[in-house]
C-alpha cells in the first residue's frame, strides 16, 4: 500500500525544495556574501543567454551587426561570472568556502573575442573599410 503521509507525497518533495531555499535566506543560513555571489552569477547567466539569442538572430537574419552585441553581452556576462567567483572565493580563488577553478570563464571570453573578430571581418568584407 502506498504511503499517504505528507512527506511521502511527490508534490510535497518538489515544493519542499523551494521552501528550504527560502528558509536558508529567512533564517540567515546563507550569508549576504553568498547572496551577492548568487545575484552576480544569475546576472551573468542571463547576459550569456541574451548573447546566445542575439547570435542565433544574427545567423537567422544574416546580420553581422548583431554578432557585435552578442560578443559584448558574452564578455560582460563572463565578467559577472568572474565577479561571482571572486566575491565568494576571493581574488586568488581560494577561501573558507574552498577553491574554485573557473574553467568556463576563459572559454566564454574566447567565444566573445572570436565573435567580435568574426563580425569585424564580415563588416570589412562588406564595406571595404575597418569598422
C-alpha positions as YAML, in Angstrom:
chain: A
units: angstrom
residues:
- id: 1
  name: UNK
  ca: [0.00, 0.00, 0.00]
- id: 2
  name: UNK
  ca: [1.33, 3.45, -0.91]
- id: 3
  name: UNK
  ca: [2.18, 5.88, 1.83]
- id: 4
  name: UNK
  ca: [-0.28, 8.74, 2.18]
- id: 5
  name: UNK
  ca: [1.80, 10.85, 4.56]
- id: 6
  name: UNK
  ca: [2.62, 14.40, 3.61]
- id: 7
  name: UNK
  ca: [6.36, 13.71, 3.43]
- id: 8
  name: UNK
  ca: [5.77, 10.81, 1.03]
- id: 9
  name: UNK
  ca: [3.76, 12.92, -1.41]
- id: 10
  name: UNK
  ca: [5.73, 13.61, -4.58]
- id: 11
  name: UNK
  ca: [4.35, 17.15, -4.83]
- id: 12
  name: UNK
  ca: [5.48, 17.93, -1.29]
- id: 13
  name: UNK
  ca: [9.03, 16.86, -2.19]
- id: 14
  name: UNK
  ca: [9.07, 19.22, -5.18]
- id: 15
  name: UNK
  ca: [7.71, 22.20, -3.24]
- id: 16
  name: UNK
  ca: [9.87, 21.35, -0.23]
- id: 17
  name: UNK
  ca: [12.98, 22.22, -2.25]
- id: 18
  name: UNK
  ca: [11.71, 25.77, -2.84]
- id: 19
  name: UNK
  ca: [10.58, 26.08, 0.79]
- id: 20
  name: UNK
  ca: [14.04, 25.01, 2.01]
- id: 21
  name: UNK
  ca: [15.75, 27.60, -0.18]
- id: 22
  name: UNK
  ca: [13.56, 30.37, 1.25]
- id: 23
  name: UNK
  ca: [14.29, 29.14, 4.79]
- id: 24
  name: UNK
  ca: [18.03, 29.46, 4.16]
- id: 25
  name: UNK
  ca: [17.60, 33.16, 3.43]
- id: 26
  name: UNK
  ca: [15.00, 33.88, 6.13]
- id: 27
  name: UNK
  ca: [16.93, 32.18, 8.94]
- id: 28
  name: UNK
  ca: [20.30, 33.62, 7.80]
- id: 29
  name: UNK
  ca: [21.76, 30.23, 6.96]
- id: 30
  name: UNK
  ca: [23.13, 31.80, 3.80]
- id: 31
  name: UNK
  ca: [25.29, 34.88, 4.22]
- id: 32
  name: UNK
  ca: [24.99, 38.19, 2.42]
- id: 33
  name: UNK
  ca: [28.24, 37.44, 0.63]
- id: 34
  name: UNK
  ca: [26.68, 34.29, -0.84]
- id: 35
  name: UNK
  ca: [23.54, 36.16, -1.88]
- id: 36
  name: UNK
  ca: [25.60, 38.76, -3.75]
- id: 37
  name: UNK
  ca: [27.54, 35.97, -5.42]
- id: 38
  name: UNK
  ca: [24.29, 34.27, -6.48]
- id: 39
  name: UNK
  ca: [22.96, 37.56, -7.88]
- id: 40
  name: UNK
  ca: [26.17, 38.15, -9.85]
- id: 41
  name: UNK
  ca: [26.06, 34.59, -11.19]
- id: 42
  name: UNK
  ca: [22.38, 34.90, -12.16]
- id: 43
  name: UNK
  ca: [23.00, 38.20, -13.93]
- id: 44
  name: UNK
  ca: [25.94, 36.69, -15.80]
- id: 45
  name: UNK
  ca: [23.84, 33.73, -16.91]
- id: 46
  name: UNK
  ca: [21.03, 36.00, -18.13]
- id: 47
  name: UNK
  ca: [23.53, 38.07, -20.12]
- id: 48
  name: UNK
  ca: [25.02, 34.96, -21.70]
- id: 49
  name: UNK
  ca: [21.52, 33.70, -22.52]
- id: 50
  name: UNK
  ca: [20.74, 37.06, -24.17]
- id: 51
  name: UNK
  ca: [24.02, 36.80, -26.10]
- id: 52
  name: UNK
  ca: [23.04, 33.35, -27.36]
- id: 53
  name: UNK
  ca: [19.67, 34.68, -28.54]
- id: 54
  name: UNK
  ca: [21.42, 37.60, -30.29]
- id: 55
  name: UNK
  ca: [23.85, 35.23, -32.02]
- id: 56
  name: UNK
  ca: [21.01, 32.99, -33.21]
- id: 57
  name: UNK
  ca: [19.12, 36.02, -34.52]
- id: 58
  name: UNK
  ca: [22.27, 37.20, -36.30]
- id: 59
  name: UNK
  ca: [22.60, 33.87, -38.08]
- id: 60
  name: UNK
  ca: [18.89, 33.67, -38.87]
- id: 61
  name: UNK
  ca: [18.66, 37.19, -40.31]
- id: 62
  name: UNK
  ca: [22.23, 37.14, -41.72]
- id: 63
  name: UNK
  ca: [23.04, 40.35, -39.87]
- id: 64
  name: UNK
  ca: [26.66, 40.51, -38.65]
- id: 65
  name: UNK
  ca: [25.94, 43.69, -36.65]
- id: 66
  name: UNK
  ca: [24.02, 41.58, -34.10]
- id: 67
  name: UNK
  ca: [27.14, 39.48, -33.50]
- id: 68
  name: UNK
  ca: [28.88, 42.52, -32.04]
- id: 69
  name: UNK
  ca: [26.07, 42.87, -29.50]
- id: 70
  name: UNK
  ca: [26.32, 39.16, -28.71]
- id: 71
  name: UNK
  ca: [30.08, 39.46, -28.22]
- id: 72
  name: UNK
  ca: [29.71, 42.33, -25.77]
- id: 73
  name: UNK
  ca: [26.95, 40.53, -23.86]
- id: 74
  name: UNK
  ca: [29.13, 37.39, -23.67]
- id: 75
  name: UNK
  ca: [32.09, 39.39, -22.41]
- id: 76
  name: UNK
  ca: [30.09, 41.27, -19.79]
- id: 77
  name: UNK
  ca: [28.38, 38.02, -18.72]
- id: 78
  name: UNK
  ca: [31.78, 36.36, -18.25]
- id: 79
  name: UNK
  ca: [32.93, 39.31, -16.13]
- id: 80
  name: UNK
  ca: [29.82, 38.94, -13.94]
- id: 81
  name: UNK
  ca: [30.62, 35.23, -13.52]
- id: 82
  name: UNK
  ca: [34.20, 36.10, -12.62]
- id: 83
  name: UNK
  ca: [32.90, 38.66, -10.12]
- id: 84
  name: UNK
  ca: [30.73, 35.97, -8.56]
- id: 85
  name: UNK
  ca: [33.70, 33.64, -8.12]
- id: 86
  name: UNK
  ca: [35.92, 36.41, -6.73]
- id: 87
  name: UNK
  ca: [33.18, 37.52, -4.35]
- id: 88
  name: UNK
  ca: [32.72, 34.02, -2.95]
- id: 89
  name: UNK
  ca: [36.29, 32.66, -3.01]
- id: 90
  name: UNK
  ca: [38.50, 35.77, -3.04]
- id: 91
  name: UNK
  ca: [40.89, 37.17, -5.65]
- id: 92
  name: UNK
  ca: [43.09, 34.06, -5.57]
- id: 93
  name: UNK
  ca: [40.11, 31.68, -5.98]
- id: 94
  name: UNK
  ca: [40.76, 30.15, -2.57]
- id: 95
  name: UNK
  ca: [38.99, 30.88, 0.69]
- id: 96
  name: UNK
  ca: [36.96, 29.43, 3.55]
- id: 97
  name: UNK
  ca: [34.44, 28.03, 1.05]
- id: 98
  name: UNK
  ca: [37.18, 26.01, -0.66]
- id: 99
  name: UNK
  ca: [38.85, 26.59, -4.01]
- id: 100
  name: UNK
  ca: [37.44, 27.49, -7.40]
- id: 101
  name: UNK
  ca: [38.85, 26.66, -10.78]
- id: 102
  name: UNK
  ca: [36.80, 28.72, -13.25]
- id: 103
  name: UNK
  ca: [37.45, 26.80, -16.48]
- id: 104
  name: UNK
  ca: [34.35, 28.15, -18.22]
- id: 105
  name: UNK
  ca: [35.10, 31.86, -17.90]
- id: 106
  name: UNK
  ca: [38.12, 31.87, -20.27]
- id: 107
  name: UNK
  ca: [36.06, 29.82, -22.73]
- id: 108
  name: UNK
  ca: [33.25, 32.40, -22.66]
- id: 109
  name: UNK
  ca: [35.74, 35.25, -23.08]
- id: 110
  name: UNK
  ca: [37.30, 33.35, -26.00]
- id: 111
  name: UNK
  ca: [33.90, 32.97, -27.66]
- id: 112
  name: UNK
  ca: [33.24, 36.69, -27.19]
- id: 113
  name: UNK
  ca: [36.65, 37.53, -28.72]
- id: 114
  name: UNK
  ca: [36.01, 35.19, -31.66]
- id: 115
  name: UNK
  ca: [32.51, 36.62, -32.22]
- id: 116
  name: UNK
  ca: [33.78, 40.18, -32.27]
- id: 117
  name: UNK
  ca: [36.57, 39.42, -34.73]
- id: 118
  name: UNK
  ca: [34.24, 37.36, -36.95]
- id: 119
  name: UNK
  ca: [31.87, 40.35, -37.03]
- id: 120
  name: UNK
  ca: [34.73, 42.72, -37.85]
- id: 121
  name: UNK
  ca: [35.84, 40.54, -40.76]
- id: 122
  name: UNK
  ca: [32.28, 40.35, -42.14]
- id: 123
  name: UNK
  ca: [31.87, 44.13, -41.98]
- id: 124
  name: UNK
  ca: [35.30, 44.63, -43.54]
- id: 125
  name: UNK
  ca: [34.37, 42.31, -46.40]
- id: 126
  name: UNK
  ca: [31.04, 44.10, -46.96]
- id: 127
  name: UNK
  ca: [32.17, 47.72, -46.76]
- id: 128
  name: UNK
  ca: [35.86, 47.53, -47.63]
- id: 129
  name: UNK
  ca: [36.93, 49.55, -44.58]
- id: 130
  name: UNK
  ca: [37.71, 48.80, -40.97]
- id: 131
  name: UNK
  ca: [34.61, 49.15, -38.75]
...
